[in-house]
Structures are given as C-alpha cells and as structure tokens.
C-alpha cells in the first residue's frame, strides 16, 4: 500500500472511487476533492429525474460493505445536488 497515509480514511479512498466509477457514464466526470470527498458532474442531463436516478444508484451502491484489510466496513454517502 505504498503511497497511502496511515489514516483509516486513506484505505477507503480507492474502494470509494472504484465503487463510484461503476456507475458513471462516459459523459460524466468524477473528481476527488480531497480526503474522501468526491464530486460527480453528470453530463447529458435532460430532466431532473436523470439526477435522481443516478443518486439512487449511488446511495444503493454504498449500502454494501467494503472489504478493508480483511474486515467488512460500511461507508456512508451524502451528497448535494444542483
């Protein structure tokens, strides 16, 4: 795990981003803002329901536990939509 700090959140950054990447489309942009904060910019949004559908998928994805050094850990996902 070279290059990672020893803080507990450091071990979850990669799994968080990998889980987020499962749901983004080619027209979307995923950026790490810092720490364990990410921003998702959705391209091609036609109606408000498009954003709601994506948010539902992301919230559901984070209900599954992460395997963190042999232990199952749950992460919470929160977000803001504009």
Buried (B, 14 or more C-beta within 10 A) or exposed (E): EEEEEEEEEBBBBEBBBEBBEEBBEEEBEEEEEEEBEBEBEBEEEEEEEEBEEBBEEBEEBBEEEBEBEEEEEEBEBEEEEE
